[in-house]
Amino acid sequence: MDYKLELVPLPVADVDRAKAFYAEKAGFVEDLDHSGEGGFRVVQLTPPGSVQGLHLVVPDIEAARAEFSERGVEVGEVMDLGGVLYASFSDPDGNGWTLQQLPY
């Protein structure tokens, strides 16, 4: 099974302003800009390169890290940053992921 994170919906106050920021300033590629009934609008943009800082929140970071490692993913050591635990890994395209365990 090939799992991909394809879309990350972002709520914005002004669609045109957000589109201008991501397309013109951040260099994202416009994939779609569709308006529907009732003012419904979808704008889809793709970043020009890899994405960093994607977090997967897990209840047990050691178990999650072990599962990823067993599947051949190179996961970094667990770091404790004030009670919040992190372990990072990257996909073959350089997208950066972080496993995160919250203290509660």
Z-matrix of the N, CA and C atoms (Angstrom, degrees):
N
C 1 1.451
C 2 1.527 1 108.67
N 3 1.298 2 116.12 1 132.92
C 4 1.464 3 121.86 2 179.76
C 5 1.516 4 108.43 3 -107.88
N 6 1.330 5 117.53 4 109.65
C 7 1.461 6 121.84 5 178.88
C 8 1.513 7 109.45 6 -99.01
N 9 1.317 8 115.97 7 131.33
C 10 1.456 9 120.70 8 177.92
C 11 1.520 10 108.52 9 -132.29
N 12 1.287 11 115.91 10 138.53
C 13 1.458 12 120.64 11 171.66
C 14 1.517 13 105.19 12 -86.09
N 15 1.322 14 116.95 13 104.46
C 16 1.457 15 121.63 14 -173.67
C 17 1.520 16 112.96 15 -94.86
N 18 1.313 17 117.81 16 -37.88
C 19 1.456 18 120.45 17 -175.22
C 20 1.512 19 110.64 18 -132.79
N 21 1.308 20 115.41 19 137.53
C 22 1.456 21 121.80 20 173.03
C 23 1.519 22 106.56 21 -125.00
N 24 1.330 23 117.72 22 99.87
C 25 1.471 24 119.87 23 -179.97
C 26 1.527 25 110.54 24 -67.15
N 27 1.322 26 115.81 25 133.80
C 28 1.459 27 121.70 26 177.21
C 29 1.522 28 108.60 27 -121.02
N 30 1.318 29 117.46 28 123.97
C 31 1.458 30 118.60 29 175.05
C 32 1.521 31 109.28 30 -75.34
N 33 1.329 32 116.59 31 134.42
C 34 1.457 33 121.10 32 179.09
C 35 1.523 34 109.53 33 -134.08
N 36 1.314 35 116.00 34 151.73
C 37 1.465 36 121.06 35 179.33
C 38 1.521 37 111.28 36 -79.79
N 39 1.329 38 117.09 37 -30.72
C 40 1.461 39 121.64 38 -176.28
C 41 1.531 40 107.67 39 -138.41
N 42 1.331 41 116.60 40 107.78
C 43 1.463 42 121.09 41 -175.63
C 44 1.519 43 111.80 42 -62.25
N 45 1.333 44 117.06 43 -43.67
C 46 1.466 45 119.61 44 -179.26
C 47 1.528 46 111.65 45 -63.13
N 48 1.327 47 116.48 46 -40.74
C 49 1.466 48 120.33 47 178.89
C 50 1.528 49 110.39 48 -64.73
N 51 1.333 50 116.73 49 -43.86
C 52 1.460 51 120.77 50 179.50
C 53 1.529 52 110.88 51 -64.57
N 54 1.335 53 116.04 52 -43.45
C 55 1.464 54 119.90 53 178.93
C 56 1.525 55 110.74 54 -60.94
N 57 1.324 56 116.88 55 -44.35
C 58 1.461 57 120.83 56 178.69
C 59 1.528 58 111.05 57 -61.04
N 60 1.324 59 116.37 58 -43.22
C 61 1.463 60 119.88 59 179.92
C 62 1.525 61 110.62 60 -60.24
N 63 1.337 62 116.21 61 -54.10
C 64 1.464 63 119.40 62 -174.85
C 65 1.522 64 113.01 63 -69.78
N 66 1.331 65 117.88 64 -38.69
C 67 1.463 66 120.16 65 -177.87
C 68 1.523 67 112.26 66 -79.44
N 69 1.323 68 117.09 67 -47.22
C 70 1.456 69 120.42 68 -173.46
C 71 1.522 70 113.47 69 -85.66
N 72 1.322 71 117.55 70 -40.99
C 73 1.459 72 120.26 71 -176.41
C 74 1.527 73 112.97 72 -91.64
N 75 1.346 74 116.84 73 -42.67
C 76 1.463 75 119.80 74 -176.53
C 77 1.529 76 112.91 75 -90.59
N 78 1.332 77 117.31 76 -9.69
C 79 1.457 78 120.57 77 175.87
C 80 1.511 79 115.62 78 78.98
N 81 1.343 80 117.79 79 18.42
C 82 1.458 81 120.68 80 177.96
C 83 1.526 82 109.14 81 -69.72
N 84 1.333 83 117.02 82 153.11
C 85 1.452 84 123.72 83 178.12
C 86 1.533 85 108.56 84 -93.32
N 87 1.330 86 116.35 85 130.91
C 88 1.466 87 120.10 86 177.70
C 89 1.521 88 109.07 87 -78.34
N 90 1.336 89 115.99 88 119.27
C 91 1.461 90 122.11 89 178.30
C 92 1.519 91 111.48 90 -96.37
N 93 1.333 92 116.23 91 -33.72
C 94 1.461 93 120.45 92 -173.09
C 95 1.518 94 109.88 93 -158.67
N 96 1.318 95 116.16 94 140.30
C 97 1.459 96 122.72 95 170.19
C 98 1.518 97 105.35 96 -144.11
N 99 1.319 98 115.51 97 99.86
C 100 1.465 99 121.41 98 -173.35
C 101 1.518 100 110.69 99 -124.50
N 102 1.327 101 115.22 100 130.70
C 103 1.467 102 120.96 101 175.44
C 104 1.518 103 108.80 102 -109.38
N 105 1.335 104 114.72 103 137.59
C 106 1.459 105 120.06 104 -179.95
C 107 1.516 106 111.09 105 -122.47
N 108 1.303 107 114.47 106 -167.74
C 109 1.465 108 120.80 107 -179.57
C 110 1.517 109 111.64 108 -64.07
N 111 1.326 110 115.66 109 147.53
C 112 1.456 111 121.04 110 174.84
C 113 1.517 112 114.75 111 70.44
N 114 1.321 113 118.01 112 21.25
C 115 1.452 114 120.15 113 178.98
C 116 1.519 115 114.33 114 82.73
N 117 1.333 116 116.73 115 5.45
C 118 1.463 117 121.32 116 179.12
C 119 1.526 118 109.33 117 -67.02
N 120 1.334 119 117.59 118 130.98
C 121 1.461 120 121.43 119 -179.30
C 122 1.516 121 110.31 120 -141.61
N 123 1.305 122 114.84 121 138.00
C 124 1.460 123 121.34 122 176.51
C 125 1.521 124 108.28 123 -124.25
N 126 1.316 125 115.41 124 125.36
C 127 1.460 126 121.46 125 174.14
C 128 1.521 127 105.82 126 -120.42
N 129 1.319 128 115.56 127 126.85
C 130 1.462 129 120.06 128 178.74
C 131 1.519 130 108.63 129 -119.77
N 132 1.331 131 114.99 130 126.77
C 133 1.458 132 122.04 131 -179.17
C 134 1.523 133 108.97 132 -128.03
N 135 1.318 134 116.39 133 147.13
C 136 1.458 135 121.78 134 -179.91
C 137 1.521 136 109.15 135 -118.15
N 138 1.331 137 117.53 136 130.72
C 139 1.467 138 119.23 137 179.42
C 140 1.523 139 110.67 138 -65.31
N 141 1.341 140 116.13 139 152.44
C 142 1.465 141 120.23 140 -177.22
C 143 1.528 142 113.35 141 -73.97
N 144 1.307 143 118.24 142 -11.68
C 145 1.465 144 120.50 143 -177.66
C 146 1.502 145 110.92 144 -147.22
N 147 1.297 146 115.48 145 -153.56
C 148 1.462 147 120.35 146 -177.58
C 149 1.525 148 110.83 147 -73.59
N 150 1.307 149 114.97 148 159.42
C 151 1.463 150 122.45 149 178.40
C 152 1.525 151 107.53 150 -109.54
N 153 1.315 152 116.56 151 137.74
C 154 1.464 153 121.37 152 -179.16
C 155 1.521 154 110.09 153 -119.01
N 156 1.312 155 116.31 154 153.15
C 157 1.455 156 121.23 155 172.09
C 158 1.510 157 115.55 156 83.87
N 159 1.332 158 118.28 157 19.32
C 160 1.460 159 120.00 158 175.67
C 161 1.526 160 108.23 159 -73.16
N 162 1.319 161 117.23 160 128.89
C 163 1.464 162 121.31 161 -176.24
C 164 1.520 163 111.49 162 -110.22
N 165 1.326 164 114.90 163 133.96
C 166 1.459 165 122.27 164 169.82
C 167 1.519 166 105.80 165 -111.39
N 168 1.325 167 116.93 166 111.52
C 169 1.457 168 121.05 167 -179.12
C 170 1.527 169 107.89 168 -84.27
N 171 1.317 170 116.26 169 128.04
C 172 1.463 171 122.29 170 -176.16
C 173 1.532 172 109.97 171 -128.50
N 174 1.325 173 117.21 172 151.72
C 175 1.462 174 119.65 173 179.89
C 176 1.533 175 113.34 174 -77.23
N 177 1.342 176 117.12 175 -24.80
C 178 1.469 177 121.65 176 -177.39
C 179 1.527 178 107.56 177 -140.29
N 180 1.317 179 116.94 178 100.05
C 181 1.460 180 120.63 179 -173.94
C 182 1.524 181 112.63 180 -66.67
N 183 1.321 182 117.50 181 -34.61
C 184 1.467 183 119.54 182 179.13
C 185 1.520 184 110.74 183 -66.20
N 186 1.328 185 117.66 184 -41.12
C 187 1.467 186 121.29 185 177.94
C 188 1.531 187 110.58 186 -66.25
N 189 1.321 188 116.73 187 -42.54
C 190 1.468 189 120.65 188 179.37
C 191 1.525 190 110.40 189 -64.65
N 192 1.325 191 115.65 190 -43.65
C 193 1.469 192 120.35 191 179.51
C 194 1.529 193 110.43 192 -61.82
N 195 1.324 194 116.17 193 -42.54
C 196 1.469 195 120.53 194 178.96
C 197 1.529 196 110.83 195 -63.39
N 198 1.320 197 116.82 196 -42.35
C 199 1.466 198 120.54 197 179.90
C 200 1.531 199 111.16 198 -63.18
N 201 1.331 200 117.01 199 -45.47
C 202 1.462 201 119.95 200 177.93
C 203 1.519 202 110.55 201 -63.21
N 204 1.330 203 117.45 202 -43.12
C 205 1.464 204 121.58 203 -179.74
C 206 1.519 205 111.19 204 -61.97
N 207 1.340 206 116.78 205 -41.43
C 208 1.471 207 120.85 206 178.00
C 209 1.522 208 111.55 207 -61.98
N 210 1.319 209 116.84 208 -27.57
C 211 1.463 210 121.41 209 179.22
C 212 1.531 211 112.26 210 -88.34
N 213 1.335 212 116.79 211 2.31
C 214 1.449 213 120.88 212 175.84
C 215 1.520 214 115.44 213 95.32
N 216 1.329 215 117.30 214 10.21
C 217 1.462 216 120.73 215 177.95
C 218 1.525 217 108.57 216 -87.59
N 219 1.321 218 116.63 217 128.83
C 220 1.458 219 120.75 218 177.01
C 221 1.525 220 108.51 219 -82.35
N 222 1.319 221 115.61 220 105.78
C 223 1.464 222 121.87 221 -178.45
C 224 1.521 223 108.29 222 -106.89
N 225 1.326 224 115.94 223 134.25
C 226 1.453 225 121.10 224 179.36
C 227 1.518 226 111.91 225 -67.39
N 228 1.324 227 114.98 226 171.53
C 229 1.454 228 120.95 227 178.29
C 230 1.527 229 110.48 228 -65.70
N 231 1.324 230 115.65 229 154.15
C 232 1.461 231 121.25 230 177.71
C 233 1.526 232 108.87 231 -74.41
N 234 1.320 233 115.33 232 130.71
C 235 1.466 234 121.56 233 176.96
C 236 1.525 235 108.07 234 -114.11
N 237 1.322 236 115.84 235 136.94
C 238 1.460 237 122.08 236 177.16
C 239 1.518 238 108.28 237 -102.49
N 240 1.323 239 115.88 238 111.16
C 241 1.464 240 120.84 239 179.22
C 242 1.519 241 108.76 240 -110.94
N 243 1.314 242 115.44 241 79.31
C 244 1.453 243 120.71 242 178.05
C 245 1.519 244 114.76 243 71.00
N 246 1.306 245 117.13 244 35.47
C 247 1.459 246 120.87 245 178.88
C 248 1.517 247 114.11 246 98.20
N 249 1.314 248 117.24 247 -14.50
C 250 1.467 249 121.71 248 174.66
C 251 1.522 250 106.46 249 -99.73
N 252 1.327 251 116.07 250 126.45
C 253 1.458 252 121.43 251 -176.26
C 254 1.523 253 110.77 252 -99.10
N 255 1.331 254 115.72 253 140.23
C 256 1.460 255 122.07 254 -178.62
C 257 1.522 256 110.43 255 -133.76
N 258 1.322 257 116.30 256 145.96
C 259 1.462 258 123.25 257 170.03
C 260 1.522 259 106.55 258 -147.11
N 261 1.323 260 116.92 259 129.41
C 262 1.467 261 121.25 260 -172.23
C 263 1.517 262 112.48 261 -108.03
N 264 1.328 263 114.40 262 153.45
C 265 1.459 264 121.83 263 172.32
C 266 1.522 265 108.47 264 -152.44
N 267 1.330 266 116.17 265 163.80
C 268 1.461 267 122.13 266 178.66
C 269 1.514 268 109.81 267 -127.69
N 270 1.337 269 115.55 268 151.16
C 271 1.458 270 119.59 269 175.12
C 272 1.536 271 108.62 270 -88.46
N 273 1.323 272 118.40 271 174.76
C 274 1.468 273 120.47 272 -177.83
C 275 1.532 274 114.69 273 -61.27
N 276 1.338 275 117.72 274 -19.05
C 277 1.458 276 120.81 275 179.44
C 278 1.521 277 113.29 276 -93.66
N 279 1.331 278 117.13 277 3.07
C 280 1.454 279 120.81 278 178.22
C 281 1.513 280 115.09 279 88.97
N 282 1.338 281 117.41 280 6.72
C 283 1.461 282 119.81 281 175.58
C 284 1.526 283 108.60 282 -71.73
N 285 1.331 284 116.11 283 130.56
C 286 1.455 285 121.33 284 -174.58
C 287 1.516 286 112.57 285 -97.26
N 288 1.322 287 115.43 286 126.32
C 289 1.461 288 123.18 287 179.78
C 290 1.519 289 109.58 288 -116.28
N 291 1.320 290 115.94 289 153.64
C 292 1.456 291 121.96 290 176.14
C 293 1.519 292 108.89 291 -135.05
N 294 1.323 293 115.88 292 127.99
C 295 1.460 294 120.53 293 167.94
C 296 1.522 295 105.89 294 -81.29
N 297 1.310 296 117.08 295 137.37
C 298 1.469 297 120.73 296 -178.18
C 299 1.517 298 108.74 297 -134.94
N 300 1.341 299 115.40 298 130.35
C 301 1.460 300 121.51 299 173.82
C 302 1.530 301 107.46 300 -116.51
N 303 1.310 302 114.71 301 120.04
C 304 1.459 303 120.27 302 178.83
C 305 1.520 304 110.10 303 -84.31
N 306 1.316 305 118.42 304 155.24
C 307 1.474 306 120.40 305 -174.87
C 308 1.516 307 115.34 306 -73.54
N 309 1.307 308 119.08 307 -8.32
C 310 1.469 309 120.58 308 -179.03
C 311 1.486 310 112.17 309 -109.83
